[in-house]
């Protein structure tokens, strides 16, 4: 799936690398710089799930929107708001 995400130009810059996703066991985090990029990533995930006969549990899914403003990164997800110094 990572190569398909890279081919779709999905991911965020981390130093010199483009990181399209974080993977652990059966968990997936798709990373992107904006809505359109994340939509492409979800399309890749949909194709991958179809190919491997996997289902996504929508109840365990979510979106975190990160905003970088004046030295602070703020994550807004649902009713919670987290902030950290960067």
C-alpha positions in Angstrom: 0.0 0.0 0.0 2.9 2.4 0.7 4.1 2.3 -2.9 0.6 2.9 -4.2 0.3 5.9 -1.9 3.6 7.3 -3.1 2.6 6.8 -6.7 -0.6 8.8 -5.9 1.6 11.5 -4.5 0.2 11.2 -1.0 2.2 12.0 2.1 4.0 14.6 4.2 7.6 15.7 4.2 9.8 14.5 7.0 13.3 15.8 6.4 14.3 14.5 2.9 11.6 11.8 2.9 8.0 11.8 1.8 6.1 9.7 4.3 2.7 8.5 2.9 1.5 6.5 5.9 2.2 5.0 9.3 1.5 1.3 9.6 1.3 -1.0 12.6 -0.2 -4.5 12.6 -3.7 -3.9 11.1 -3.7 -0.2 11.8 -3.2 2.4 9.1 -2.7 6.2 9.3 -2.7 7.9 5.9 -0.8 11.2 5.9 -1.4 14.1 3.5 -1.0 17.9 3.1 -4.6 18.6 2.3 -8.1 17.4 1.6 -7.5 16.4 -2.0 -4.4 14.5 -1.1 -6.2 12.6 1.7 -9.0 11.8 -0.7 -6.5 10.2 -3.1 -5.1 8.3 -0.1 -8.5 7.0 0.8 -9.0 5.9 -2.8 -5.7 3.9 -2.6 -6.9 2.4 0.7 -10.2 1.5 -0.9 -8.4 -0.3 -3.8 -6.1 -2.1 -1.3 -8.9 -3.3 0.8 -10.8 -4.6 -2.2 -7.6 -6.4 -3.5 -7.0 -8.0 -0.1 -10.6 -8.6 0.9 -10.3 -6.3 4.0 -12.9 -4.1 5.6 -12.5 -0.8 7.3 -14.2 -0.3 10.6 -15.7 3.2 10.2 -16.4 3.4 14.0 -12.6 3.3 14.6 -11.7 5.8 11.9 -11.2 9.5 12.3 -9.5 12.6 11.0 -7.0 14.9 12.7 -6.4 18.3 11.2 -3.0 19.7 12.1 -2.4 23.5 11.9 1.0 25.1 12.3 0.7 28.7 13.6 3.5 30.8 15.1 5.7 28.0 16.5 2.7 25.9 17.7 1.2 22.8 16.1 -2.4 22.4 16.9 -4.4 19.2 16.3 -8.2 19.4 16.2 -10.1 16.2 16.2 -13.8 16.0 17.1 -14.4 17.9 20.3 -10.8 17.7 21.5 -8.0 20.2 20.8 -4.4 19.4 21.5 -1.4 21.8 21.1 2.3 21.4 21.4 5.4 23.6 20.9 7.4 22.9 17.8 
